[in-house]
Amino acid sequence: ELYSEIDFDVPISTTCDSYGRYKLYMEEMRQCIRILRQLIPMYKETSPELMAEAPKFISAPKEQLLTQNYSLMQHFVLVTQGMRPPVGEVYVPTESPKGELGFYINSVGDPYPYRLKIRGPSFFHTGILQDLLPGCYIADVVTIIGSTNIVFGEVDR
């Protein structure tokens, strides 16, 4: 909602090589810093209370654990038996620096998920390699992969 108030340029590149992608990333970082410098003066402090009051899922604040018996019992049950989410399934997409990071959870009401699937963005980014690598030297593969922002530790999930 603040886009109309922020002055920035959208970085683009007309080259399709690793050096061109590197220069594009550098310009993206410059634009991010430019945006942040404009947003910081607009920042309004918010309340530090971010935790939900849901005793079935979240432990009470430490002050309550020390003074209220019910809160202490709820904390003990939560720690020893685990959280029991409702039966059902949910997919939650979140924005991450490299793309959409999604979580699929299927629950049967047990303290642990029946199925948990994490969709990391790098797995789908590997699909571009079939278009980038043909005709390249083996020595260039590391540079090409590095310029595509793929994190291979995330790919094997």
Residue pairs with C-beta under 8 A, 6 or more apart in sequence:
2 39
2 42
5 38
5 42
6 35
6 38
6 39
7 34
7 38
8 31
8 34
8 35
8 38
9 31
10 31
11 24
11 27
11 28
11 31
12 24
13 20
13 21
13 23
13 24
14 20
15 23
18 140
18 143
18 144
18 146
18 147
21 147
21 148
22 147
25 149
51 58
51 61
52 58
55 71
55 74
55 78
56 78
56 83
56 84
57 78
57 83
57 85
59 65
59 74
59 75
59 78
59 79
60 68
60 71
60 74
60 75
64 71
65 71
65 72
65 75
66 72
81 111
82 111
82 112
83 111
84 109
84 110
84 111
85 105
85 107
85 109
85 113
86 107
86 109
87 107
87 108
87 109
88 106
88 107
89 104
89 105
89 106
89 107
89 115
90 104
90 105
91 102
91 103
91 104
91 105
92 102
92 103
92 105
93 100
93 101
93 102
94 100
94 101
94 102
94 103
95 101
96 121
98 121
98 122
98 125
98 149
98 151
99 121
99 122
99 124
99 125
100 119
100 121
101 118
101 119
101 120
101 121
102 118
102 119
103 116
103 117
103 118
103 119
104 115
104 116
104 117
104 118
104 119
105 113
105 115
105 116
106 113
106 114
106 115
106 116
107 113
107 114
108 114
118 157
120 151
120 154
120 155
120 157
121 154
122 149
122 150
122 151
122 152
122 154
122 155
123 154
123 155
123 157
125 148
125 149
125 150
126 150
126 155
128 148
129 144
129 145
129 148
129 150
132 144
132 148
133 141
133 144
136 144
145 152
